[in-house]
Amino acid sequence: LAADADGVHLGQQDLPAETARKLLGKRKIIGVSVSSAAEAEQAVRAGCNYVGLGHIFPTSSKKKSGQPLGTDPITKISQNFTVPVIAIGGLTAGNVCEVIKAGASGIAVISSVADAPDPAKAALELIQTMQSSLQ
């Protein structure tokens, strides 16, 4: 609110999405991190604009509890809810087509770009690979 940001992304331990929606109003973007269809349903009911689903594949960027979800939950959530599903966790140019084909609207990455010798080249490769999977 103080920064007049376009929106906010909330983790499961952050401010509830319902409260954020009341504070931010209908025009601001609210994203919510989820790891199951039940959490996605709760986020959608709370008025989120998108869900960040993960972790899809093993990742070393953040400490994670539990096993990677794989791509099946992407398909389930994208087919049952109208909000975009953003895949998170362990995404690389080698597996990004798989998540897009499963129904993800987009991806969020850290290590595949930040840890690359040439981050700009790695980001471009991800973009080009995603675009080719849509053709």
One Martini backbone bead per residue (centre of mass of N, CA, C, O) as a GRO file, in nm:
protein
  135
    1LEU     BB    1   0.058   0.062  -0.022
    2ALA     BB    2   0.297   0.264   0.014
    3ALA     BB    3   0.403   0.200  -0.296
    4ASP     BB    4   0.181   0.143  -0.503
    5ALA     BB    5   0.153  -0.130  -0.600
    6ASP     BB    6   0.015  -0.360  -0.824
    7GLY     BB    7   0.102  -0.584  -0.601
    8VAL     BB    8   0.098  -0.929  -0.460
    9HIS     BB    9   0.282  -1.194  -0.303
   10LEU     BB   10   0.169  -1.491  -0.132
   11GLY     BB   11   0.221  -1.687   0.122
   12GLN     BB   12   0.108  -1.916   0.355
   13GLN     BB   13   0.240  -1.717   0.598
   14ASP     BB   14   0.087  -1.482   0.518
   15LEU     BB   15  -0.132  -1.285   0.442
   16PRO     BB   16  -0.438  -1.315   0.375
   17ALA     BB   17  -0.604  -1.283   0.083
   18GLU     BB   18  -0.862  -1.153   0.192
   19THR     BB   19  -0.719  -0.916   0.330
   20ALA     BB   20  -0.568  -0.808   0.086
   21ARG     BB   21  -0.820  -0.744  -0.081
   22LYS     BB   22  -0.941  -0.538   0.115
   23LEU     BB   23  -0.691  -0.344   0.107
   24LEU     BB   24  -0.645  -0.328  -0.225
   25GLY     BB   25  -0.866  -0.428  -0.389
   26LYS     BB   26  -0.958  -0.501  -0.729
   27ARG     BB   27  -0.697  -0.378  -0.898
   28LYS     BB   28  -0.507  -0.558  -0.761
   29ILE     BB   29  -0.257  -0.792  -0.748
   30ILE     BB   30  -0.297  -1.146  -0.655
   31GLY     BB   31  -0.074  -1.382  -0.527
   32VAL     BB   32  -0.044  -1.746  -0.459
   33SER     BB   33   0.101  -1.987  -0.284
   34VAL     BB   34   0.099  -2.335  -0.388
   35SER     BB   35   0.061  -2.723  -0.329
   36SER     BB   36  -0.256  -2.745  -0.403
   37ALA     BB   37  -0.585  -2.764  -0.479
   38ALA     BB   38  -0.690  -2.659  -0.207
   39GLU     BB   39  -0.520  -2.399  -0.203
   40ALA     BB   40  -0.626  -2.291  -0.471
   41GLU     BB   41  -0.921  -2.268  -0.394
   42GLN     BB   42  -0.880  -2.070  -0.163
   43ALA     BB   43  -0.747  -1.845  -0.332
   44VAL     BB   44  -0.979  -1.802  -0.531
   45ARG     BB   45  -1.198  -1.733  -0.318
   46ALA     BB   46  -1.017  -1.478  -0.218
   47GLY     BB   47  -0.921  -1.330  -0.507
   48CYS     BB   48  -0.714  -1.422  -0.688
   49ASN     BB   49  -0.517  -1.398  -0.999
   50TYR     BB   50  -0.295  -1.613  -0.902
   51VAL     BB   51  -0.087  -1.909  -0.903
   52GLY     BB   52   0.190  -2.055  -0.725
   53LEU     BB   53   0.325  -2.363  -0.820
   54GLY     BB   54   0.488  -2.567  -0.562
   55HIS     BB   55   0.726  -2.778  -0.626
   56ILE     BB   56   0.791  -2.939  -0.921
   57PHE     BB   57   1.099  -2.956  -0.884
   58PRO     BB   58   1.392  -2.982  -0.790
   59THR     BB   59   1.550  -2.755  -0.545
   60SER     BB   60   1.807  -2.509  -0.419
   61SER     BB   61   1.695  -2.217  -0.358
   62LYS     BB   62   1.495  -2.353  -0.151
   63LYS     BB   63   1.372  -2.472   0.126
   64LYS     BB   64   1.207  -2.794   0.125
   65SER     BB   65   0.916  -2.957   0.186
   66GLY     BB   66   0.891  -3.222   0.034
   67GLN     BB   67   0.796  -3.326  -0.261
   68PRO     BB   68   0.773  -3.300  -0.567
   69LEU     BB   69   0.489  -3.260  -0.776
   70GLY     BB   70   0.492  -3.210  -1.058
   71THR     BB   71   0.253  -3.186  -1.336
   72ASP     BB   72  -0.036  -3.276  -1.251
   73PRO     BB   73  -0.134  -3.023  -1.083
   74ILE     BB   74  -0.141  -2.831  -1.317
   75THR     BB   75  -0.370  -2.960  -1.473
   76LYS     BB   76  -0.585  -2.964  -1.254
   77ILE     BB   77  -0.589  -2.657  -1.191
   78SER     BB   78  -0.619  -2.543  -1.486
   79GLN     BB   79  -0.903  -2.700  -1.527
   80ASN     BB   80  -1.057  -2.584  -1.243
   81PHE     BB   81  -0.937  -2.292  -1.301
   82THR     BB   82  -0.910  -1.947  -1.419
   83VAL     BB   83  -0.644  -1.906  -1.313
   84PRO     BB   84  -0.329  -1.871  -1.331
   85VAL     BB   85  -0.045  -2.091  -1.364
   86ILE     BB   86   0.258  -2.081  -1.180
   87ALA     BB   87   0.555  -2.225  -1.209
   88ILE     BB   88   0.763  -2.371  -0.943
   89GLY     BB   89   1.058  -2.525  -0.938
   90GLY     BB   90   1.322  -2.649  -1.120
   91LEU     BB   91   1.341  -2.471  -1.371
   92THR     BB   92   1.417  -2.534  -1.719
   93ALA     BB   93   1.488  -2.571  -2.047
   94GLY     BB   94   1.442  -2.894  -2.013
   95ASN     BB   95   1.121  -2.851  -1.861
   96VAL     BB   96   0.926  -2.619  -1.959
   97CYS     BB   97   0.745  -2.762  -2.166
   98GLU     BB   98   0.603  -2.950  -1.966
   99VAL     BB   99   0.450  -2.721  -1.805
  100ILE     BB  100   0.302  -2.595  -2.042
  101LYS     BB  101   0.157  -2.858  -2.141
  102ALA     BB  102   0.010  -2.891  -1.852
  103GLY     BB  103  -0.095  -2.554  -1.810
  104ALA     BB  104   0.092  -2.337  -1.778
  105SER     BB  105   0.125  -1.980  -1.805
  106GLY     BB  106   0.396  -1.992  -1.631
  107ILE     BB  107   0.706  -1.880  -1.475
  108ALA     BB  108   0.937  -1.927  -1.193
  109VAL     BB  109   1.277  -1.816  -1.133
  110ILE     BB  110   1.624  -1.860  -1.028
  111SER     BB  111   1.876  -2.059  -1.080
  112SER     BB  112   1.862  -2.077  -1.400
  113VAL     BB  113   1.969  -1.771  -1.394
  114ALA     BB  114   2.149  -1.686  -1.144
  115ASP     BB  115   2.359  -1.947  -1.193
  116ALA     BB  116   2.442  -1.852  -1.456
  117PRO     BB  117   2.697  -1.739  -1.646
  118ASP     BB  118   2.447  -1.620  -1.841
  119PRO     BB  119   2.156  -1.483  -1.755
  120ALA     BB  120   2.049  -1.366  -2.021
  121LYS     BB  121   2.073  -1.625  -2.186
  122ALA     BB  122   1.896  -1.803  -2.001
  123ALA     BB  123   1.638  -1.636  -2.029
  124LEU     BB  124   1.614  -1.655  -2.336
  125GLU     BB  125   1.596  -1.963  -2.349
  126LEU     BB  126   1.335  -1.988  -2.191
  127ILE     BB  127   1.158  -1.820  -2.375
  128GLN     BB  128   1.205  -1.980  -2.639
  129THR     BB  129   1.107  -2.251  -2.532
  130MET     BB  130   0.822  -2.166  -2.458
  131GLN     BB  131   0.737  -2.063  -2.737
  132SER     BB  132   0.780  -2.339  -2.884
  133SER     BB  133   0.556  -2.492  -2.708
  134LEU     BB  134   0.313  -2.308  -2.841
  135GLN     BB  135   0.339  -2.413  -3.158
   0.00000   0.00000   0.00000
